[in-house]
Amino acid sequence: MNPTKLLLVMLIIFGLIFSPLAVVQAQKEPSGKQIIDSFIKAKGMDIQLGTDEYKRTMKGILLGEYPELTGKGSSFIRSTEELGLVLAYAGEHSGYNELGEYRELDVQEAQPVLTDIGQQLQATTTSSLSDSRYRAVNYAYSWSISGGISRNPDYPDFGFDDCTNFVSQAMKAGGFMEKGSGDGCEYEVTSTEWYVDPNPSPPLWCVGSTRYWEWSTSWSVPWPFRDYFVYQNVYANEHGWTISVATAKYYLSSGDVVQLQKTNASGDWETYHTMIVTDEDSNDLYVTYHSNGGGFDEVDKPLSSIPTDINSHRYLLVAILFPEVYLPVVRSSGSSTANQENNLSQNPYPSPLAPEAIFPVILPYPAP
């Protein structure tokens, strides 16, 4: 047979053998977009790539708001590899990359140390917390509604991206004092100051719907918040990242903070969400935060319901070192008592004086 014809026959045979295998392989490893598109179609959701609704849906996927997609028993995701593809795609299209550029420090993986009883830890309840932790947790409960919106009018409201602002409020309720002040117009990019103040009479050159408040980015943005508490001060211990709820439970308890990290287009890890731990049991931590993909509050959400992936989505563990706060308790007769439980009214938390009129603020995180 002619050598040219023989080569052609061999190429045809090779193609017939391996082409079906390539098709099967492609079917086994669909892209994150393909998986999400099939989920959106199955749900009958009419959303388009690039719209705000699409971004909110991607944010909801990252936060575990679609357990039928990312939870156990999903009919859309068949492996940890496919879960990673879904989380990576959702992170890329969630809108979080529009929050501004912040250079974060490298974070090590959290490595729990086994005790005599292993990693099984005794559950902590709010009744056994220190006074400062109790106040932080109680503040979080007081200003959040599961599936609704509860915002303290004495602080600005960042709408769909209110998470770090909310946790900062809880930290202040737990005894941390504000530090610094603004220049008279909206936010200041800083990790060395931590404050929020009303600005009822801003100068004429200060424009925008947030002109009636001034605040530091450490108050409202995830990475500057952690930078302020962990690196600029000794107000917290950063125990590192993990994809394991058991490891998170080893290091954290009620009143501590869990942040979420995702990879960006450059492959670097960036922090995009802040949550406060409000409860725990023998199996899980429960987090409370503002806000989910729809802009609503989440109360006592199981941390295990927020999906993780070693390559694209993980927990960042921040143990808060609360100051001990001793507040006088006033009886009806005007005398003091050591029973501080009687002093806890519905919302007994210090907050800045509100402007004469409350101005609605619904904006994303400030970017430099």
N, C-alpha and C positions, 0 to 999 in steps of 0.2 A: 504494500500500500504506500502511496505517496506520503512522505514524512509530514508534509503540510496538512494533508487530510487526516493523518493519524493524530496530530496535535490538536486539530479542531475537534475530532471526535472525543478525545480525552477531556478537553475543556468543557464540552457539552455534558459529558457524563459527570464530571466534577461539579458542574453547576446544578445538575438535577439532584445530586446527592446532598449538597450542602445548602442549597437555597431554601428548602423546607425547614432545615434546622435553624437557619437565620430567622425565618418567619416565626417559628416557634419561640426562639429566644426573644425576639422583639415582643411577642405576646406575653412572655413571662415577665418582662421588665418594662411595663408602660411608664411613660414619663409622669411626673407629678401633675402636670397640667391635664394629661389624659384622664388620670384617676379623678381629679377634682371635677373636670368637665362631665364625666359620667355621673358623678354624685349630684352635681347641679341639675343635670337633665332628669335624673331619677326623682329628685325632689320637686321638679316642676318650677324651679326658680328662674325667673326671667331677669338675669343680670348680665352686664357686658363688661369685658375686660377694660380696666382703666377708670371705671366710674367709682364714685364714693361708695356705692353699695357693694361693689365688687371688693374694694379694699376692706370694708367692714366684715364681709364674709370671710376673707382671708384671715383677718384678725381673729374672728371667732374660731376658725379652724386651729390657729395656734394656741388659743386659750381653752381648747377642748369643749367648745360649745356644740359640737356636732359629734357626739359619741358614736352615732351610727356610721360615721366615717373613720374616726381615729381611735375609737374604743375597742375593747375586746369583742370578738365575734363579728367584726366588720366584714361585710360582703364586698367591700370595695378595695380593702387593703389586705394582702395575703402574706406579707412578710415585714420584718423590721426594715428591710431595704426600701420597700415601697412606702412605708411610713416616713422614712427619712426624705424620700423624694417629694412627698406631699408637703411635709413641713418646710422643706427648703423652698419650694415654689410659693407656698403661702406667705412665708417670710419675705420673699422677694417682692411680692405684689400686695403687701399689707399696708403700704404707705409709711411704714416706720422709717424707711430710708430717707424720708423727706424731713426728718426732725432736725437735721443739722449735723455737722461733723464734730465728734468728740473723740479725742485720742485716749482710749482706755488702757490701763495697765494690764499686763498678762496675768492670768489667774490660774492657779494650780488646781488640780482635781482634789476634792475633799476626800480624805482617807480616814474613816472612822477607826478607832482603836477598840478592839473587843475587850469587854470586861468579863468578870467571872460568870455573868449571866448572858454573855453574848451581846447582841444588839437590842435585845428586848428591854425597853425602857418603861418605867412607870408612867402612866398617863397623867398629864397635868391639867388641872381645872382652874378656872378663874378664881375660885375660892381659896386656892393655895398660892396665888401669885403675890409678889410684893406689891406694895401700894402703888408704885410708879407703873409697873407692868399692868396692874389691874386698871388703872386709869387710861392707859393707852388703848387697851383692848375694849374697855367700856365705851370710850369715845368712838372707836370704829363701829361698834354695834349701834351707838346712838345716831350716827350719821351715815347709815347705809340701810337700804331696803332691798331684799332679794328680789331681783326682777323689776325694781323701780328705781327712782332717783331721789336721794336725800342729800342735799348739799347745805352746809352751814353758811348762811348769808353773811357771816362776818369774815369770810374769805372769798377770794376770786374763784370762779368756776371755769375750768378748762374743758368742759364738755366731754367729748369722746376721749380725751386724753388727760383725765383728772387724777390718774393713779398716784403719782408721786406727791402731788399737792395734798391729796387726802392722807397719805401716810405721814407726811411732814406734820400735818395737823395732829395726828395721833401721837407723834413723837413729842410735840409740844405739850399735849395733854399729859404725857408721861413724865414731864419735868424738864425737858431740854429748853434752854433759853435761846431766844432769837439773838442773832449777832449781825450787826451792820445795818445799813440803810441805803436807800437808793439815791439816784441823782434827780428824781422828780419825774421820770418818764419810764413807765413799764419796767421791763426786766433788765437785770445786770448779769452779764456772763461772768460767773465767779463760783469757785468751790471753797473759798476761804471765808465767805459770809453766808449766813442762812437766815433769811427773814422774808416777811411779807407785810406790807403796810397799805392802808387805804390812802388814796391820793385824791381827795374830793375837789381840789382846785389845781389841776395840772396846768403847766404853762401852755401857751398857745402853740408852741412848736411841737408839743407832744400830741400826736394824732393816733387814731385807732381806737377800737372799742375797749381795749384794755388800759386806756390812758388813766383810768380812775384807780388803778392799783400800781404798786411797784414791788418787785420781788427779785430774789436771787434765783439763778438757774439751779442752784443746789437745793432750792425748795421745791422745784417743779419738774426737774428733768432727772431720769434714773441714774445715769452715771455721775453727774456732779453731786447728787445726793449721797451716793456711796463714797465718793471721793472726800466729801466733807466729813462724814461720820467715821470713816475708816482711816483715811490717809492724812487728812489735814488736822484731825483731832483723834483722841483715843475714846471715841464714843461708841465704837462697835468693833467686833472682830469679824473679819472676812474669812470664812472657813473654806472657801473655794467653790468649785462647781461640781455638780453631780447630775446624773440622770436617774438616780435611785431615791425613791421616797424613804426607804429605810435609812439611808445615809442622812437625808435631810432631817429625819426624826432624831437621829443620834445627836445632832448638833443644835437643833433649834427647839424652842418651846413658844408658848403664847406670848405675844408681844414682840417677837423677833420678826425679821423681814426676809422674804424670799423675792428675789428679782429674777426675771426671765431674760435669757440671752439667745440670740440667733446669729447665724452667719450672714454677712453682707456680701455684696457682689465681688468684693476682693478676697473673700474667704476669711476675713477677720471676724472675731466675735464682738457683738455690740449688745449692750443692755437696753431693753426697750419697755420694760414693764416692772412695776413695784407693787408688792402685796404685803399685808401684815398678817402674821399667824394669829388667829383668834381662839383656836381650840386644837386639841389633839386627843387621840385615843391610842390604843395599843397597835393600831394598824396604819394610821394616817395622820397627817397634819391637815388643818382646815384653815383656809386663807380667806380674807375679806378684802375687797378692793373696789375702787372706781377705775375704770368701767369696762364692761365687756364689749363685744363687737357691736352691740346695739347702743352703746353709751350708757347702759344701766349698771346698777350696783350688783355686786356679788357678795353674799354673806355665807361664811363657813363652807366654802367650796372645797371639796376634797382635793388635795394637791395631786393625788394619783390620777385625777380626771384630766389633768393638763399634760398632754403627751410630750415626750422627750425623744431625742435622737442623738446619738453620740457625735454625729457630724453636723447637725444643723440647729438643734434646739435643746436647751438645758436649763437647770435651776442654778441660781447663784445664792449661796447661803450667807446671811448677815445676822450675826448674833448681837443684839443691842445691849450695851452696858448702861442700863438705866441709872440715873442718879436717884438716891433715896430722897423722897420728898416728904416732909412732915408738915402737915397743915393743921392749924388749930380748928377745933370743932366747937361751934357755938350752940349751946343749948337754948331753949326758948327763954330761959331766965337770963341769958347773956353770959353764962359761965362756960368754961371749957371742959371738955371730957376727952378721954383717950379713945373712946369708941368712934372711930372714924367712919364706920359703916353708916351711922346716922347722918353723916355730913354729905353723903353722895346724893345729890339731887338729880334730876333728869339729865341735865347737861352742865355739870359744874366745872367747865373747862375754861381756862384763860384764852382769850382771843383778842385780836386787835380791834380797836374801835372801828365800827363800820362807817362808811360815808353817810352823809345825810340822806342820800337816796341810794338804793341798791341797784347797781348797773349790771345787766346780764353780760356774762363773758363766756363765749363759746368759741374757743380757738384751740388749735393744736399746740403742742409744746412750743415754746419760743425757741427759735433758732438764731444763732449768732449771725 
